[in-house]
Amino acid sequence: MASQSKNPLKVIKILDPLLCVRCDHAYIADVLLADGVRKKMFYCSRRDCDNWVSESSNRDKEDLDAAA
């Protein structure tokens, strides 16, 4: 049975998804979005990873919107 996370998750920009596929800290999560759509996304348990950008700026937000 799937459990819901009590902590909010952040959407980040992944620099090279292939590195996440090979990483021991990355998991593929089946996510249910607010509009009812199911999507597969990476879940990273490593906080000091160099493969993603967590600082938000207007340009990063636009890039994430275009990637979705």
C-alpha positions as CSV (number, residue, x, y, z in Angstrom):
1,M,0.0,0.0,0.0
2,A,1.3,3.4,-0.9
3,S,1.7,6.0,1.8
4,Q,1.4,9.8,1.4
5,S,4.3,11.9,2.4
6,K,3.7,14.4,5.3
7,N,6.5,16.6,4.0
8,P,6.0,18.7,0.9
9,L,8.3,17.7,-2.0
10,K,10.1,20.2,-4.1
11,V,10.3,20.0,-7.9
12,I,13.8,20.6,-9.0
13,K,15.7,20.7,-12.3
14,I,17.7,17.6,-13.0
15,L,20.9,18.3,-15.1
16,D,21.5,14.8,-16.4
17,P,18.6,12.3,-15.8
18,L,20.9,9.4,-16.9
19,L,23.0,9.9,-13.8
20,C,19.8,9.5,-11.6
21,V,18.9,6.2,-13.3
22,R,22.3,4.8,-12.3
23,C,22.3,6.3,-8.8
24,D,21.6,4.3,-5.6
25,H,19.9,7.3,-4.0
26,A,17.4,7.9,-6.7
27,Y,14.0,6.2,-6.9
28,I,11.2,6.4,-9.4
29,A,8.0,7.4,-7.8
30,D,4.5,7.1,-9.2
31,V,3.0,10.5,-8.4
32,L,-0.7,11.5,-8.4
33,L,-1.0,15.1,-9.4
34,A,-3.7,17.4,-8.2
35,D,-5.6,17.2,-11.5
36,G,-5.8,13.4,-11.1
37,V,-3.0,12.6,-13.6
38,R,-0.4,9.9,-12.7
39,K,3.2,10.6,-13.6
40,K,6.5,8.9,-13.0
41,M,9.1,11.1,-11.3
42,F,12.5,10.8,-9.7
43,Y,12.7,10.9,-5.9
44,C,16.2,11.7,-4.7
45,S,17.2,10.9,-1.1
46,R,20.6,12.5,-1.4
47,R,20.6,16.2,-0.2
48,D,24.1,17.0,-1.4
49,C,23.8,15.9,-5.0
50,D,25.5,18.0,-7.8
51,N,23.1,16.7,-10.5
52,W,20.2,19.0,-9.7
53,V,19.5,22.7,-9.2
54,S,17.2,23.7,-6.2
55,E,17.7,27.4,-6.3
56,S,14.7,29.0,-7.9
57,S,14.8,31.9,-10.3
58,N,12.4,33.1,-12.9
59,R,14.5,31.5,-15.7
60,D,14.6,28.1,-13.8
61,K,10.9,28.2,-13.3
62,E,10.3,28.9,-17.0
63,D,12.6,26.0,-17.9
64,L,10.7,23.6,-15.6
65,D,7.4,24.7,-17.1
66,A,8.7,24.1,-20.6
67,A,10.1,20.7,-19.6
68,A,6.7,19.6,-18.2
